[in-house]
Amino acid sequence: MTGQSASAAFAIEALGRSTLFARVGPDALAACAASLHVRRYRRGDTIFHQGDPGASLYIIESGSVKIVLPSPDGEEGAIIATLGRGDFFGELALLDGAPHSATAVAGEPVNALVLRKADFEALLESQPGIRQAMIAGLVAELRRLTNHVEDLHFLDLPGRLARQIVRLARDAHPGVSRDVRLEWRYTQSELGAMIGGTRQTVNRLMADLTARGLIRIEGEELVIPDLDALSGAAIR
């Protein structure tokens, strides 16, 4: 792996925590980490476009990445995910070699650890446990997408916003339900793209959640006093 030993340690830890590699043993994790290469991107850089050939898996070491579905009429695309340190993207294209289904953009300066397709295929041959871990990860991703489609179909905009914030909180702080603090790096436009609403609507809905005491903004953090209460607001 190119880079310092700290990056290798981070990669092993991140792989071990991820859904994709959670069942892989320590030797296989070390082999994966040794195959990674460091890439750096500036804020606003496009890492890949929708339709580009899929050739790599990316792990975010620092910074954030927006996964965007471009609009066919040239308007602002729909943000389907905002990823941070330790998150993965590009794995589906890595598996089948098909073009990327979405565009990845650096939301802020990014250091990414990259596993190229040729190296990945060599790992699958030498570390068969990785294959089973990837299958488990794909199943988890399918369930996540099913839940997202369910939200779009059954929830109104206030419900979708509350549910999105709850998801972000549970991903960042599993098992915590009181006084949850999130580093808040999302603009109103980005939130609107996540839930299918406009910036103006999200601004109004955030103000309503704040007035009801379900969330509050403190500096660059969003604080959720009671995650269960906010989750309940999503289904009313």
N, C-alpha and C positions, 0 to 999 in steps of 0.2 A: 504493500500500500504506500502511495506517495504521501508525504506529510509526516508529522511528528507522532510519537507514541501515544500522546494524549488523544489524537484523532482515532487511532486504532482502538484504544480503550473505549472511547465514546461509541464507535461503530459496533463493537461487540455488545456493549450495554444496550444500545438502541435496537439492534437486531433481536436480542434476547427478550426485550419488552414488547416487540411488535407482534401483531397477530400473525403475520406471514411466517415468522421464524421462531415463534415461541416454543415450539416442540423440538427444535434443533439442538443437538448436544454442543458442549463447549468447543470441541475440536472442529466441528463443522462451522460454528460461528467464527472461530479464528481464521479458518480458511476463507470464509466470505470476506472478512475484514481485510485480509491480505490482498484480495483481488480488487479492492476499491481504489478509485482515482479521484483526486480532489479537483473540483471545478468551482470557479468563482463568478458571480454575476452581480452587476450593479442594479440598483433600484430601477424598476421599469424595464429591465432587459427581458426579452422573450426567450425562454429556455428552449421551448419548441412550440411549433404551431400545430393546430388541428390539421391532420392530413400528412404531417411529416412522418417519415419512416420511424417505426419504433425500434430503438436499438439499445436502450439503457434503462436501468432502474436507478432512481435518485433517492438519497437519504439527506434530509436537511440537517446540516450540522449547526448552522446559525442563520438567522434571518427568517423570512416568511415568503411563501409562494402561493399565488392565487391560481386556481384551476378554473378556466373560463370556457364556456361554450359561446363562440362568436355568434353575433346576430346576423342573419342572412341579409338584412336590409341596411347593414352598416352602423346600426345604433350600438349602444353599450351592451356588451355581452352579459350573459348570466353567469355569475360566480357560483359554482357548485361546491366549492370547498376553499377554505383558506388554511394552509398548512404551516406548521412551525417546527421547531427543533425536534428531531427524532422521527418526524413523519416521512412517509414514503410516497412517491408518485412515479408513474411510468411503468408500473409492473405489468399491466395487462398487455401493453404493446411488446414488452420484453418477452412475454411468454409465447405469443403467436406471431410476432414479427409484423403484425398489421399496422397501418398508419395510426397515429395517435388520435384518440376520439375527442380530445379537447386541447386547448392551448394552456401552457404553463408560463406564468409571468412572475418575475421577482417583485414581491410587494415592498421589499427593502433589501439592502445588500445581502447576498446569500453565499454561503459556503456549502457546497453540496458534495457528498461522497457518491461516486457514480460506479455502478456495476454494469459493465458492457455485456452485450448479448453473448459474444464469443466466450468471455470469461464465465458467464452464468451457465452456459451449456456445458463447459468443462466441469464446473462444480456439481451440476446435476449428475454427471457420470461418476464422479469420485465421492460424492456425498449424497446418497440416495434419500436420506432423511429430509433433505431440503424440499424434495418434490412433494412429500406429504404435507409439509408445513405450508407450502404455497397453496395447495388445494384447500386447506382449512382457512387460509386467509381469503381466498376467493369466495368461499361460502359466506364468511362474515361480511364481505363487501356487498354481496348480493342481498343479504338481509338488510344492510344499511340502506341500500338503494330502494328496496321494497318499502321500508319505513318512510323514506323521503317522498316517494310517489303517493303513499297513503296520506301523508300530511297534506300534500298539494290537493288531493281529491276531497278530503273530508274536513279540513280545517279552514276557517276564514283567516284573513291576514293577521289579526291580533293573535290568533291561536298559533299560526305558523311562526310568528316572531318569538313568542314565548317558548315554543318548543325548540326553536333553533338555539336560543340562549341556554336553555336547559341542557341541550346536547353538548354545547361547547363547555359548559361547566362540568358535566359528568365526565367528558373526555379528559379535561385538565385535572380534575380532582375527584377520582373515583372514590365512592363511599362517603364523601363529605356532603352534608345537606344544610349546614348552617353557616352563615357569614362566609360564603364562597367568594373568593376574589379572583377576577380574571384580568390579565393584561389586555386592555381594550384597544386593539389596533385597527378596528373596523370603522370605515366611514358609513354614513347613512346610505350612500349609493350602493356600497358593497353589501350591506344588509338587505337592501331592497332587492338586489339581484339574487341573493340567496333564497328569498321567500316569494319572489314574483311580485314585488310591489315597487312603488316609486320612492325616491328619496324623501319627498314631502310627506308621504304616508308614513314611512318609517319614523321620521322625526316626530310626527304627532303620536304615534303608538308608543315610542320610547318615553315621551313626556307623560303619557297616560300611565304606563307601568311605574314610572317614578312617582307620580302623584298618588298612586295606590300603595306605595311603600314596598313594591315587589322588587325593585332594583334601585340603585343609586350610583352615580358616577363620583369617584373620588380621585382627582388627578387623572392619571392615565389608567386607572383601574375601574372595572365595573364590579360592584358589590351586590351579591344576592343574599339578603338576610335569611330567607327561608326557601330553599330550592323546591321543596314539596309544594309550597304555596304557589310558586311560579309555575310549576308543572300543572297544578290544578287549574290555573288560569288558562292554560293552553286548550283545555277541553270544554270550557264553558261556552 
